[in-house]
Amino acid sequence: MLKYPLILIHGTGAKDNTLFWGRIPKLLKELGINVFYGYTDAWGSIEDNAKLLQLRIEDIIHNTGAEKINLIAHSKGGIDARFLISTLQYGQKIASLTTISTPHHGTLIADYFLNNRTFQSSLAKRILPVLVKIFGDNNPNIYNVINELSINYMESFNQNNLNDPLVYYNSYASAMASKKDDFLYSWAYQYLIKNAGENDGLVPVKSAVWGDKFQLFTDSSRGISHGEITDIKRRKIGAFDIPEIYRKITHDLSKNGF
């Protein structure tokens, strides 16, 4: 049982629903945790999503009477949350930030697309912004988002968004064991293995490390991809039952008084 309500925050290209988070919300509610979604945009910028989070948190605090909120954020959602805490100076209302597979130091996959001629072509720049509108975002900007996940951008971001001492930061990540683990991420996994080491098919493990504590979930026979860590497949992944990972995360938060 957590002391404060919990908000689940998705990353890029996702929306808050039970399809994305799988069985996780149900388990957390069974544990007596007051669970909410962040309702950020799938292709919104860091700043835009942080402002959406700010409004969401104000609403939850108003309706629950809670003093603070716990945040569990997947992928870019962790960066959105860090901007909220640091640049928007919202640390006094955040008890903890747990990031999962968040590219705190960027990902070379973003750099690859920023330098890809096809992706940067005039045709792609006309088509892709139209396609991402199917997510129903308020202000989608796929090119800006990908730039924000690049190595250089995140280096600057980290210099300007230092951790707030009022907030407990911890991080988790998964890693694929081979390209066969998840076909959707097989190309990116191989690209990162050659250029950045162990990864989940999108984010290098070393980029996901942040805060006071870090833990990696993987197995030599079957790892967990970037998408699978949110239980989107609703089944056991190798040796891992994904919702149990979130049980452990919230148990650790509870032990720390959050």
HELIX and SHEET records of a PDB file:
HELIX    1   1 THR A   18  TRP A   21  1                                   4    
HELIX    2   2 ILE A   24  GLU A   30  1                                   7    
HELIX    3   3 ILE A   46  THR A   64  1                                  19    
HELIX    4   4 LYS A   76  SER A   86  1                                  11    
HELIX    5   5 GLY A   91  LYS A   93  5                                   3    
HELIX    6   6 LEU A  108  LEU A  114  1                                   7    
HELIX    7   7 SER A  122  LEU A  131  1                                  10    
HELIX    8   8 VAL A  132  PHE A  135  5                                   4    
HELIX    9   9 ILE A  142  GLU A  148  1                                   7    
HELIX   10  10 ILE A  151  ASN A  160  1                                  10    
HELIX   11  11 PHE A  183  TYR A  185  5                                   3    
HELIX   12  12 SER A  186  ASN A  195  1                                  10    
HELIX   13  13 VAL A  205  SER A  207  5                                   3    
HELIX   14  14 GLU A  228  THR A  230  5                                   3    
HELIX   15  15 ILE A  242  LYS A  255  1                                  14    
SHEET    1   A 6 VAL A  35  TYR A  37  0                                        
SHEET    2   A 6 LEU A   6  ILE A   9  1                                        
SHEET    3   A 6 ILE A  69  HIS A  74  1                                        
SHEET    4   A 6 ILE A  94  ILE A 100  1                                        
SHEET    5   A 6 TYR A 168  SER A 174  1                                        
SHEET    6   A 6 LYS A 213  PHE A 217  1                                        
END                                                                             
